[in-house]
Amino acid sequence: MHMNLFCTPVRRLGSLSIWLWMLLAASSALAQFRVEVTGVGLTQLPVLVAPFKGEVQAGQKMSQIVQADLARSGQFKPLPAESLALDEMSRPDWSALRPLSAEALVAGSVTRLANGRYDVRARLWDAVKGQEKSDFKDNVTAADLRLSAHRVSDWVYQQLTGTPGVFTSRISYVTKSSGRYNLWIADADGEGARSALSSPEPIISPSWSPTGTQLAYVSFESRKPVVYVHELASGQRRVVANFKGSNSAPTWAPDGRSIVATLSRDGGSQLYRVSLQGGEPQRLTSGNINTEPAFSPDGNTLYFVSDRGGNPQIYKMPAQGGPVDRVTFSGNYNISPAISPDGRWLAYVSRLPGGFRLHLMELATGEATALTDTNADERPSFAANSRLLVYATQQGGEALMTSTLDGRIKARLAVQGGDIREPHWGPVRP
């Protein structure tokens, strides 16, 4: 949720300024491995993922995590495989498996070693040709078994699509529950959430650093909006923008050495580049309201929201400041820009007669389409491979959702309880 003057009339947190974007209420946390996927893709590859040998004893059902990951991607159709007794050393009976109409088969094992670590192995077969395709090996602690399962998913995705998977990435989001705000870090499926920060005052606008080791966010713990940078491994954090007035909407430059934020230090809401080494911020805009900055992947262009045309629209300019060009023209209220890591797409929220809906624009052509039929969508964020979006919305209750870029496949993520808002998708972990 970014602070600015373009507040939507629905779902506003009553005690805060109208500078805040609307908030989402929480849905109940979903059971682990439950995956709610809606829609049908144009092409979905049928895949069998057999139960991993030893996964029950390891206490982590690796195969179910992989199945759920692949289903959420929209690229695959996992087939029932609970009865298959296979591992990476098996020689599958292809004549028996052929009636299942699978095009790929994954099987593996989880073995506890003498030092307490786990050896994770898997094999991928082309089920149509009956041929081995690739092998996977990992060695992890018990605490990292879920991460290893996501690595298996990334490996399968890469082998079958030629595109890197994003299942080892993480998301951040904010909840409010029992009068406290929590900044959560979770796996890309919403599971394994842990609180990075808890406060009685609002926390908004979390933004991942390019390396995935830090988060920038806005905290009101000083009774005013201040931008912090938070080291996730150590929990240490430092103030990077605490100027007169409000300090909000931080976004990282792709080189990780500076952020651009919305400051009102000189009057109005303007974009400033703030070096993480300190020094005087560089003002990038003037006049009107300018907020919600988002970098192009190469760091050369800055997209942002401005009311310079009379209504909130998305504009772009050189990242060091300069001539401004308007980007969105359809509709009279477009906010929350997000640029895909491949630089091809702009996701944003547009106000329509039915409410606020997620839209996607191909930047080369300017052609935009609505991806949802919901009416309270908020803050889209791209996965690292540019194939999925996460956003907050109301869908049978409020939720965090992912969507494919054609809008055909959507999945609800597991979340912590309480009011929920501000999802942001981080980079893939090594």
C-alpha positions in Angstrom: 0.0 0.0 0.0 1.6 3.2 -1.1 1.0 6.6 0.5 -0.3 9.2 -1.9 -3.3 11.3 -2.6 -4.9 8.9 -5.1 -6.9 6.9 -2.5 -9.6 4.6 -3.8 -13.1 5.0 -2.1 -13.4 1.3 -1.1 -11.6 -0.5 1.7 -9.8 2.3 3.5 -8.2 1.9 6.9 -10.2 4.3 8.9 -7.6 5.7 11.3 -5.0 6.4 8.7 -4.6 9.3 6.3 -6.4 9.3 2.9 -2.9 9.1 1.5 -3.0 5.3 2.0 -4.2 2.9 -0.7 -7.0 0.7 0.3 -6.4 -2.4 2.5 -7.4 -6.0 2.2 -9.0 -8.1 4.9 -7.7 -11.6 5.4 -9.0 -15.0 4.5 -8.2 -17.9 6.7 -4.9 -19.7 6.2 -5.2 -22.6 3.8 -4.2 -26.1 4.6 -0.7 -27.0 3.5 -0.5 -28.5 0.0 -4.1 -27.4 -0.7 -3.9 -25.7 -4.0 -7.0 -23.8 -5.3 -6.5 -23.3 -9.0 -9.2 -21.9 -11.3 -9.3 -21.7 -15.1 -8.0 -23.8 -17.9 -4.9 -22.9 -19.9 -4.5 -23.2 -23.7 -1.9 -25.9 -23.2 -1.1 -27.6 -19.9 1.4 -30.5 -19.9 0.2 -33.6 -18.0 2.8 -34.6 -15.5 3.0 -37.5 -13.0 4.8 -36.7 -9.8 5.2 -40.0 -7.8 5.5 -39.9 -4.0 9.1 -39.6 -3.1 10.6 -42.6 -1.4 11.2 -41.7 2.3 9.3 -38.5 2.3 6.9 -39.6 5.0 9.7 -40.5 7.3 11.4 -37.2 6.5 8.3 -35.3 7.6 7.9 -33.3 4.4 5.8 -34.5 1.5 8.1 -33.4 -1.2 6.0 -34.8 -4.1 2.9 -32.9 -3.0 4.8 -29.6 -2.8 6.1 -30.2 -6.3 2.6 -31.1 -7.6 1.1 -27.9 -6.1 3.9 -25.7 -7.5 3.5 -27.1 -11.0 -0.3 -26.6 -10.8 0.0 -23.0 -9.7 2.3 -22.2 -12.6 -0.5 -22.7 -15.1 1.9 -24.6 -17.4 1.2 -28.1 -16.1 -1.6 -30.5 -15.2 -0.5 -32.8 -12.4 -2.1 -36.2 -12.6 -3.0 -38.4 -9.6 0.1 -40.5 -8.7 -0.4 -41.5 -5.1 -0.4 -45.2 -6.0 2.9 -45.2 -7.9 5.8 -46.8 -6.1 8.8 -45.4 -7.8 12.0 -43.6 -7.1 14.9 -42.1 -9.2 16.4 -45.6 -9.6 13.2 -47.2 -11.0 12.6 -48.5 -14.4 9.0 -47.4 -15.1 6.6 -49.8 -16.8 5.6 -47.5 -19.6 2.9 -49.8 -21.0 1.2 -49.6 -17.6 1.6 -45.8 -17.4 0.5 -45.0 -20.9 -3.2 -45.1 -20.2 -2.6 -42.2 -17.7 -1.8 -39.9 -20.7 1.2 -38.3 -18.9 3.9 -36.6 -21.0 6.4 -36.4 -18.2 7.1 -38.4 -15.0 9.0 -37.3 -11.9 10.1 -39.7 -9.2 12.6 -39.4 -6.4 13.8 -40.1 -2.9 14.6 -38.4 0.4 17.3 -40.1 2.6 18.4 -39.1 6.0 22.2 -39.2 6.3 24.4 -40.1 9.3 25.1 -36.4 9.9 21.4 -35.6 10.1 21.2 -33.9 6.7 19.0 -35.2 3.9 20.0 -36.4 0.4 17.3 -35.5 -2.1 17.3 -37.1 -5.5 14.9 -37.1 -8.4 14.7 -38.1 -12.0 12.6 -36.8 -14.9 11.4 -38.9 -17.8 9.8 -38.2 -21.1 6.8 -40.4 -20.6 5.8 -40.3 -24.3 9.2 -41.6 -25.5 9.9 -43.6 -22.3 13.3 -41.9 -22.0 15.3 -40.4 -19.1 15.5 -36.6 -19.5 17.4 -35.2 -16.5 18.6 -35.9 -12.9 18.4 -33.8 -9.7 20.5 -33.9 -6.6 20.4 -31.8 -3.4 21.8 -32.1 0.1 20.0 -30.1 2.8 19.1 -29.8 6.5 15.7 -30.8 7.7 14.7 -27.2 7.9 15.4 -26.8 4.2 13.4 -29.8 2.9 10.6 -27.5 1.7 13.2 -25.3 -0.1 14.6 -28.5 -1.7 11.1 -29.4 -2.9 10.8 -26.0 -4.5 14.2 -26.6 -6.2 12.9 -29.8 -7.6 9.9 -27.8 -9.0 12.2 -25.2 -10.5 14.3 -28.0 -12.1 11.2 -29.7 -13.6 9.9 -26.4 -14.9 13.2 -25.5 -16.5 13.6 -28.9 -18.2 10.1 -28.9 -19.6 9.6 -25.3 -20.6 13.1 -23.9 -21.2 12.3 -21.1 -18.8 13.6 -20.8 -15.2 11.1 -21.6 -12.5 10.3 -19.3 -9.6 9.2 -21.7 -6.9 12.3 -21.0 -4.8 11.5 -17.3 -4.7 9.7 -15.6 -1.8 6.9 -13.1 -1.3 6.4 -10.5 1.3 3.1 -9.1 2.5 1.7 -7.2 5.5 -1.1 -8.2 7.9 -2.9 -6.5 10.7 -4.2 -8.7 13.5 -5.2 -7.9 17.1 -3.9 -4.3 16.7 -0.5 -5.4 15.5 1.1 -5.2 12.1 3.4 -7.9 10.8 5.7 -8.0 7.8 5.7 -11.6 6.5 8.3 -13.4 4.4 6.9 -16.6 2.9 7.6 -19.1 0.2 6.2 -18.4 -3.2 3.2 -20.6 -2.4 2.5 -18.6 0.8 3.7 -21.4 3.1 6.5 -21.3 5.6 5.7 -17.7 6.6 7.8 -16.0 9.2 7.5 -12.5 10.6 10.4 -10.1 9.7 8.9 -7.3 11.8 6.0 -6.8 14.2 4.8 -3.3 15.2 1.7 -1.7 16.8 2.1 1.0 14.0 1.4 0.5 10.3 4.0 -1.1 8.0 3.4 -0.5 4.3 5.1 -0.7 0.8 7.6 -3.6 1.3 10.0 -3.8 -1.7 12.6 -6.6 -2.3 16.2 -5.7 -3.0 17.6 -7.1 -6.3 19.6 -9.8 -4.4 16.6 -10.8 -2.2 18.6 -10.2 1.0 17.0 -7.0 2.0 13.5 -5.3 2.1 12.8 -1.6 2.0 9.5 -0.6 3.6 7.7 2.2 5.3 7.0 2.1 9.1 4.9 4.5 11.2 6.6 3.6 14.5 7.9 7.1 14.8 4.3 8.3 14.3 5.2 9.4 10.8 6.1 7.5 7.6 9.8 6.6 7.5 11.6 4.4 5.0 13.8 1.6 6.4 16.0 -1.0 4.8 15.9 -4.4 6.6 18.6 -7.1 6.4 16.6 -10.3 6.5 19.4 -12.7 7.6 20.4 -10.6 10.7 17.2 -8.7 11.3 19.2 -5.5 11.4 17.7 -2.4 9.8 18.5 1.2 9.2 16.7 4.4 8.3 17.3 5.6 4.7 14.6 8.3 4.4 13.4 10.3 7.4 13.0 13.8 6.0 10.4 16.4 6.9 6.9 15.4 5.9 6.2 11.9 4.5 8.6 9.4 3.2 6.9 6.6 1.2 6.7 4.2 -1.7 10.3 3.0 -1.9 11.5 1.0 -4.9 15.0 -0.4 -5.5 17.2 0.6 -8.4 18.3 -2.6 -10.2 21.9 -2.1 -9.2 20.9 -2.2 -5.5 22.8 1.0 -4.6 19.9 3.4 -4.3 16.1 3.6 -3.9 13.6 6.0 -5.4 10.9 7.1 -2.9 8.1 9.6 -2.7 9.1 12.5 -0.4 7.1 15.6 0.6 10.1 17.3 2.2 9.9 20.3 -0.2 6.1 20.4 -0.5 3.9 18.1 -2.5 4.7 14.5 -3.3 7.7 14.2 -5.5 10.1 11.4 -6.5 13.7 11.4 -5.2 16.6 9.1 -5.6 18.1 8.3 -2.3 21.6 6.7 -2.2 22.0 4.0 0.4 25.4 5.4 1.2 23.8 8.6 2.4 24.0 12.1 1.1 21.5 14.6 -0.3 18.6 13.0 -2.2 18.3 13.8 -5.9 14.9 15.3 -6.9 13.5 13.7 -10.1 10.1 15.3 -10.5 8.3 18.6 -9.9 4.7 19.8 -9.7 1.5 17.8 -9.2 1.5 14.5 -7.3 4.1 12.0 -8.4 4.3 8.6 -6.6 4.5 4.8 -6.9 7.9 4.6 -8.8 8.9 1.4 -10.6 12.1 0.8 -12.5 12.6 -0.8 -15.9 14.9 -3.9 -15.6 17.8 -2.1 -17.1 17.5 0.8 -14.6 17.2 3.4 -17.4 13.5 4.2 -17.2 11.3 5.1 -14.2 7.6 4.5 -14.4 5.3 6.3 -11.9 1.8 7.6 -11.2 1.0 11.3 -11.6 -2.1 13.4 -11.7 -0.5 15.9 -14.0 -3.2 15.2 -16.6 -6.0 15.7 -14.1 -6.4 12.1 -13.1 -4.0 9.4 -11.9 -2.2 7.9 -14.8 1.0 6.1 -15.4 4.0 7.9 -16.9 7.6 7.2 -17.6 10.8 9.2 -17.7 14.6 8.7 -17.8 15.7 7.3 -14.4 17.9 10.4 -13.8 15.0 12.7 -14.5 14.0 14.4 -17.7 11.2 14.5 -20.3 8.0 12.7 -19.2 5.8 10.5 -21.4 2.3 9.3 -20.6 1.9 5.5 -20.8 -1.7 4.7 -19.9 -4.6 6.3 -21.9 -7.5 3.9 -21.5 -9.6 4.8 -18.5 -9.3 7.8 -16.2 -7.7 6.2 -13.1 -4.7 3.9 -13.5 -2.3 3.2 -10.6 0.2 0.7 -9.1 2.6 0.1 -12.0 4.8 -3.0 -12.1 7.3 -3.8 -14.9 8.1 -7.4 -15.7 11.7 -8.5 -15.3 12.0 -9.1 -19.0 10.9 -5.6 -19.7 8.0 -6.6 -21.9 4.9 -6.0 -19.7 3.4 -3.4 -17.5 0.9 -4.6 -14.9 -1.3 -2.0 -13.2 -4.7 -1.5 -11.5 -7.4 0.4 -13.4 -10.6 1.8 -12.0 -13.6 0.6 -14.0 -17.3 1.1 -13.4 -17.3 -2.3 -11.6 -14.3 -1.5 -9.4 -10.6 -1.9 -9.5 -9.2 -4.5 -11.9 -5.8 -5.9 -12.7 -4.6 -5.0 -16.2 -1.7 -6.0 -18.3 -0.1 -3.9 -21.1 2.4 -5.0 -23.7 4.8 -2.0 -23.7 5.9 -2.4 -27.3 2.3 -2.1 -28.6 0.5 -0.3 -25.8 -2.2 -2.9 -26.0 -3.8 -3.5 -22.6 -6.3 -6.1 -21.4 -8.0 -6.8 -18.1 -6.8 -10.0 -16.4 -9.5 -10.4 -13.8 -13.3 -10.1 -13.3 -12.9 -9.1 -9.7 -13.5 -5.6 -8.5 -11.0 -4.9 -5.7 -7.6 -5.8 -7.1 -4.4 -4.2 -5.6 -0.7 -3.9 -6.1 0.4 -6.4 -8.8 4.0 -7.8 -8.7 5.8 -10.0 -11.2 7.5 -13.3 -10.6 11.2 -13.3 -11.5 10.6 -15.2 -14.7 7.9 -12.7 -15.9 5.4 -15.6 -16.3 3.1 -14.9 -13.2 1.7 -12.1 -11.2 0.8 -11.9 -7.5 -1.8 -9.4 -6.4 -4.3 -8.8 -3.6 -8.1 -9.0 -4.2 -11.5 -10.1 -3.1 -12.3 -13.6 -4.4 -14.7 -15.5 -2.3 -13.3 -13.5 0.6 -10.1 -11.4 0.5 -7.0 -13.2 -0.7 -3.6 -13.2 -2.3 -3.8 -14.6 -5.8 -1.4 -15.4 -8.6 -2.4 -15.2 -12.3 -0.8 -16.2 -15.5 -0.3 -13.4 -18.0 -3.3 -14.4 -20.1 -5.5 -14.4 -17.0 -6.6 -18.0 -17.6 -5.1 -19.7 -14.6 -5.4 -18.2 -11.1 -4.4 -19.7 -7.7 -5.1 -18.6 -4.1 -2.0 -18.5 -1.9 -1.9 -19.6 1.7 -1.7 -16.6 4.0 -1.5 -15.6 7.7 -4.6 -14.5 9.5 -5.6 -10.8 9.8 -6.1 -8.0 7.3 -3.7 -8.6 4.4 -2.2 -6.3 1.9 0.9 -5.2 -0.1 2.2 -8.4 -1.7 5.6 -8.1 -3.4 7.4 -11.0 -5.2 11.1 -11.4 -4.6 13.9 -12.9 -6.6 14.8 -16.6 -6.8 17.0 -17.9 -4.0 20.1 -19.9 -4.9 
